C-alpha cells in the first residue's frame, strides 16, 4: 500500500475511532501525525464541496468518479459530473490551495479539457481559495489567465453563486454577543467550550438593544447560537474580551465593529466545524459528509435554518441584507420559497 492509499484509508475510518485507536492506526500505517493535516486536505475539500452543494440544493444529480478505474485507460477524468436543477450537465475538477495563487500545468489542463469534450460537457474548476472561500471557473477562463487563479484577481469572475444559487449576506456593525460559561452549570442544548465550560446564558444585542436572551427556560432558542457560529468567528477576530466572574464562571464578549459580508454556505460549514462526532472529536468535512450519506441527506440543519435565524434578527431590527447572483437584494421569503 502506497502512502496515498494509507492516508486515504486513515481518513476513511478515523471518525469511527477513539484518540487511542487513531494513534495506534497511525503507528500501524507508519504515518506521521505532524505531517498529516496538509495530506488530508485533498480528501476533505471534495467532501466539503459536495456538502455545500447538498445544502444549497443546487443539483439534481451529483456523480463522483472513482480515481482507480480511469488509470486502466489512462483517462483524465474530472472529480465529478453535476446535473444542475436546470438540467445543465457539467464536469467539475475540485481543487484547493493554501497559497495566494492556484496553478495547473498546461498538459494536465489540456488532457482534462479533451476528456470533457468527448462527452460534450463544459469543464469547470471549483477552487477553494487560501481564504477558505469557493470560486467556480470555466476551463476557458482558466486558460485565459495563463492557468493561474487568485482570489484577489479572479473571485469577481466566479460563477459559483450564479450556477449553485449561493447568496451573499451583509451583516451591519453594531452587533454584540455575550456568552456566559460555567464549569459546573448545566449546558444549554449541550453547548460547551473546551476551556471555558458549559454555555448557560447567551445574549445577542444590536446597537446595545437586547434582541435575544437564551437561558434554561427557553433553551430551545440556543440553536441560534449554533447557526450563527460564522458570525461569532468573525466577531472574535474583530473584538473579543474575556471577563472572569469567579473561579468557575466567565463571560466572553464579542463585537462586530465593521460591516461584514458572508457567503451563506460559510454559516453551514462553521456550524459543522463546531460539532463533536461519536468519538468526542471535532467534525471535519469528511466526517460530516459520511454522516450525511449514512442519513441519506436527512439532517436537522440546512440553509433554511440559516435564513430563519436571519429573518428573526431582521424582524427585531437588525438590517441584514441578502444579495443573489443577479446583484439584487432579496427577501427571506423569496429565498425560502
KALIN-V102283 format. One record per residue. N is the residue number from 0. RES is the residue in one small letter. OMEGA is omega in radians with two decimals (NA if undefined). Layout:
n->N res->RES omega->OMEGA
n->N res->RES omega->OMEGA
//
This chain:
n->0 res->x omega->3.13
n->1 res->x omega->-3.06
n->2 res->x omega->-3.13
n->3 res->x omega->3.14
n->4 res->x omega->3.08
n->5 res->x omega->3.13
n->6 res->x omega->3.12
n->7 res->x omega->3.13
n->8 res->x omega->3.11
n->9 res->x omega->-3.12
n->10 res->x omega->-3.11
n->11 res->x omega->-2.99
n->12 res->x omega->-2.98
n->13 res->x omega->-3.08
n->14 res->x omega->-3.13
n->15 res->x omega->-3.02
n->16 res->x omega->3.00
n->17 res->x omega->3.11
n->18 res->x omega->-3.13
n->19 res->x omega->3.13
n->20 res->x omega->3.09
n->21 res->x omega->3.14
n->22 res->x omega->3.14
n->23 res->x omega->3.12
n->24 res->x omega->3.10
n->25 res->x omega->3.13
n->26 res->x omega->-3.11
n->27 res->x omega->3.14
n->28 res->x omega->-3.12
n->29 res->x omega->-3.13
n->30 res->x omega->-3.14
n->31 res->x omega->-3.10
n->32 res->x omega->-3.09
n->33 res->x omega->-3.10
n->34 res->x omega->-3.00
n->35 res->x omega->-3.04
n->36 res->x omega->-3.14
n->37 res->x omega->-3.13
n->38 res->x omega->3.11
n->39 res->x omega->-3.03
n->40 res->x omega->-3.10
n->41 res->x omega->3.12
n->42 res->x omega->-3.09
n->43 res->x omega->-3.07
n->44 res->x omega->3.09
n->45 res->x omega->3.11
n->46 res->x omega->-3.14
n->47 res->x omega->-3.14
n->48 res->x omega->-3.13
n->49 res->x omega->3.10
n->50 res->x omega->3.11
n->51 res->x omega->-3.13
n->52 res->x omega->3.11
n->53 res->x omega->-3.12
n->54 res->x omega->3.13
n->55 res->x omega->3.13
n->56 res->x omega->-3.03
n->57 res->x omega->-3.03
n->58 res->x omega->2.99
n->59 res->x omega->3.10
n->60 res->x omega->2.99
n->61 res->x omega->-3.08
n->62 res->x omega->3.13
n->63 res->x omega->-3.11
n->64 res->x omega->3.05
n->65 res->x omega->-3.08
n->66 res->x omega->-3.00
n->67 res->x omega->-3.03
n->68 res->x omega->-3.12
n->69 res->x omega->3.12
n->70 res->x omega->-3.10
n->71 res->x omega->3.14
n->72 res->x omega->-3.13
n->73 res->x omega->-3.12
n->74 res->x omega->-3.14
n->75 res->x omega->-3.10
n->76 res->x omega->3.00
n->77 res->x omega->-3.13
n->78 res->x omega->-3.11
n->79 res->x omega->2.98
n->80 res->x omega->-3.13
n->81 res->x omega->2.96
n->82 res->x omega->-3.08
n->83 res->x omega->-3.11
n->84 res->x omega->3.12
n->85 res->x omega->3.10
n->86 res->x omega->3.08
n->87 res->x omega->-3.12
n->88 res->x omega->-3.13
n->89 res->x omega->2.95
n->90 res->x omega->-3.14
n->91 res->x omega->2.98
n->92 res->x omega->-3.05
n->93 res->x omega->-3.07
n->94 res->x omega->3.02
n->95 res->x omega->3.10
n->96 res->x omega->3.03
n->97 res->x omega->3.12
n->98 res->x omega->-3.13
n->99 res->x omega->-3.07
n->100 res->x omega->2.97
n->101 res->x omega->-3.11
n->102 res->x omega->3.09
n->103 res->x omega->-3.14
n->104 res->x omega->-3.12
n->105 res->x omega->-3.14
n->106 res->x omega->3.14
n->107 res->x omega->3.14
n->108 res->x omega->-3.11
n->109 res->x omega->3.13
n->110 res->x omega->3.11
n->111 res->x omega->3.08
n->112 res->x omega->3.12
n->113 res->x omega->3.10
n->114 res->x omega->-3.12
n->115 res->x omega->-3.12
n->116 res->x omega->3.12
n->117 res->x omega->3.14
n->118 res->x omega->-3.13
n->119 res->x omega->3.14
n->120 res->x omega->3.04
n->121 res->x omega->-3.12
n->122 res->x omega->3.09
n->123 res->x omega->3.06
n->124 res->x omega->3.05
n->125 res->x omega->-3.04
n->126 res->x omega->2.96
n->127 res->x omega->-3.06
n->128 res->x omega->-3.07
n->129 res->x omega->3.08
n->130 res->x omega->3.07
n->131 res->x omega->3.14
n->132 res->x omega->-3.08
n->133 res->x omega->3.00
n->134 res->x omega->3.10
n->135 res->x omega->-3.02
n->136 res->x omega->3.10
n->137 res->x omega->3.11
n->138 res->x omega->3.09
n->139 res->x omega->3.12
n->140 res->x omega->3.13
n->141 res->x omega->3.09
n->142 res->x omega->-3.11
n->143 res->x omega->3.12
n->144 res->x omega->3.12
n->145 res->x omega->3.03
n->146 res->x omega->-3.12
n->147 res->x omega->-3.14
n->148 res->x omega->3.03
n->149 res->x omega->3.11
n->150 res->x omega->-3.03
n->151 res->x omega->-3.04
n->152 res->x omega->-2.91
n->153 res->x omega->-3.02
n->154 res->x omega->-3.13
n->155 res->x omega->3.11
n->156 res->x omega->3.14
n->157 res->x omega->3.10
n->158 res->x omega->-3.08
n->159 res->x omega->-3.10
n->160 res->x omega->-3.08
n->161 res->x omega->-3.03
n->162 res->x omega->-3.07
n->163 res->x omega->3.04
n->164 res->x omega->3.08
n->165 res->x omega->-3.11
n->166 res->x omega->3.09
n->167 res->x omega->-3.07
n->168 res->x omega->3.11
n->169 res->x omega->3.14
n->170 res->x omega->-3.05
n->171 res->x omega->3.06
n->172 res->x omega->3.12
n->173 res->x omega->3.12
n->174 res->x omega->3.06
n->175 res->x omega->3.10
n->176 res->x omega->3.05
n->177 res->x omega->3.12
n->178 res->x omega->-3.10
n->179 res->x omega->-3.10
n->180 res->x omega->3.12
n->181 res->x omega->3.11
n->182 res->x omega->-3.07
n->183 res->x omega->3.13
n->184 res->x omega->3.14
n->185 res->x omega->-3.12
n->186 res->x omega->3.02
n->187 res->x omega->3.09
n->188 res->x omega->3.10
n->189 res->x omega->-3.09
n->190 res->x omega->-3.12
n->191 res->x omega->3.07
n->192 res->x omega->-3.07
n->193 res->x omega->-3.12
n->194 res->x omega->-3.00
n->195 res->x omega->-3.13
n->196 res->x omega->-3.03
n->197 res->x omega->3.05
n->198 res->x omega->-3.14
n->199 res->x omega->3.10
n->200 res->x omega->-3.07
n->201 res->x omega->-3.13
n->202 res->x omega->-3.12
n->203 res->x omega->-3.12
n->204 res->x omega->2.90
n->205 res->x omega->-3.07
n->206 res->x omega->3.11
n->207 res->x omega->3.05
n->208 res->x omega->-3.12
n->209 res->x omega->-3.13
n->210 res->x omega->-3.07
n->211 res->x omega->3.02
n->212 res->x omega->-3.12
n->213 res->x omega->3.07
n->214 res->x omega->-3.02
n->215 res->x omega->-3.08
n->216 res->x omega->3.12
n->217 res->x omega->-3.07
n->218 res->x omega->-3.11
n->219 res->x omega->-3.13
n->220 res->x omega->3.12
n->221 res->x omega->3.13
n->222 res->x omega->3.10
n->223 res->x omega->-3.14
n->224 res->x omega->3.12
n->225 res->x omega->-3.13
n->226 res->x omega->-3.05
n->227 res->x omega->-3.14
n->228 res->x omega->-3.12
n->229 res->x omega->3.10
n->230 res->x omega->-3.14
n->231 res->x omega->3.08
n->232 res->x omega->3.12
n->233 res->x omega->-3.14
n->234 res->x omega->-3.11
n->235 res->x omega->3.09
n->236 res->x omega->-3.13
n->237 res->x omega->3.09
n->238 res->x omega->3.05
n->239 res->x omega->3.13
n->240 res->x omega->3.11
n->241 res->x omega->-3.13
n->242 res->x omega->-3.11
n->243 res->x omega->-3.13
n->244 res->x omega->3.05
n->245 res->x omega->-3.06
n->246 res->x omega->-3.06
n->247 res->x omega->-3.03
n->248 res->x omega->3.13
n->249 res->x omega->3.06
n->250 res->x omega->3.07
n->251 res->x omega->-3.14
n->252 res->x omega->3.12
n->253 res->x omega->-3.11
n->254 res->x omega->3.01
n->255 res->x omega->-3.05
n->256 res->x omega->-3.12
n->257 res->x omega->2.98
n->258 res->x omega->-3.02
n->259 res->x omega->3.11
n->260 res->x omega->3.12
n->261 res->x omega->2.87
n->262 res->x omega->-2.98
n->263 res->x omega->-3.11
n->264 res->x omega->3.11
n->265 res->x omega->3.09
n->266 res->x omega->3.13
n->267 res->x omega->-3.08
n->268 res->x omega->-3.13
n->269 res->x omega->3.11
n->270 res->x omega->3.11
n->271 res->x omega->-3.07
n->272 res->x omega->3.11
n->273 res->x omega->3.13
n->274 res->x omega->3.05
n->275 res->x omega->3.09
n->276 res->x omega->-3.08
n->277 res->x omega->3.11
n->278 res->x omega->3.14
n->279 res->x omega->3.07
n->280 res->x omega->3.13
n->281 res->x omega->3.08
n->282 res->x omega->2.86
n->283 res->x omega->-3.07
n->284 res->x omega->-3.13
n->285 res->x omega->3.10
n->286 res->x omega->-3.08
n->287 res->x omega->3.13
n->288 res->x omega->3.10
n->289 res->x omega->3.10
n->290 res->x omega->3.13
n->291 res->x omega->3.14
n->292 res->x omega->3.13
n->293 res->x omega->-3.12
n->294 res->x omega->3.13
n->295 res->x omega->3.07
n->296 res->x omega->-3.10
n->297 res->x omega->3.10
n->298 res->x omega->-3.11
n->299 res->x omega->-3.08
n->300 res->x omega->3.14
n->301 res->x omega->-3.08
n->302 res->x omega->3.12
n->303 res->x omega->3.10
n->304 res->x omega->3.08
n->305 res->x omega->-3.13
n->306 res->x omega->3.10
n->307 res->x omega->3.10
n->308 res->x omega->3.11
n->309 res->x omega->3.12
n->310 res->x omega->3.10
n->311 res->x omega->-3.13
n->312 res->x omega->3.11
n->313 res->x omega->-3.13
n->314 res->x omega->-3.14
n->315 res->x omega->2.94
n->316 res->x omega->3.11
n->317 res->x omega->-3.02
n->318 res->x omega->3.10
n->319 res->x omega->3.10
n->320 res->x omega->-3.11
n->321 res->x omega->-3.10
n->322 res->x omega->3.13
n->323 res->x omega->-3.10
n->324 res->x omega->3.12
n->325 res->x omega->3.13
n->326 res->x omega->3.07
n->327 res->x omega->3.12
n->328 res->x omega->-3.09
n->329 res->x omega->3.06
n->330 res->x omega->3.12
n->331 res->x omega->-3.12
n->332 res->x omega->3.08
n->333 res->x omega->-3.02
n->334 res->x omega->-3.14
n->335 res->x omega->3.12
n->336 res->x omega->NA
//
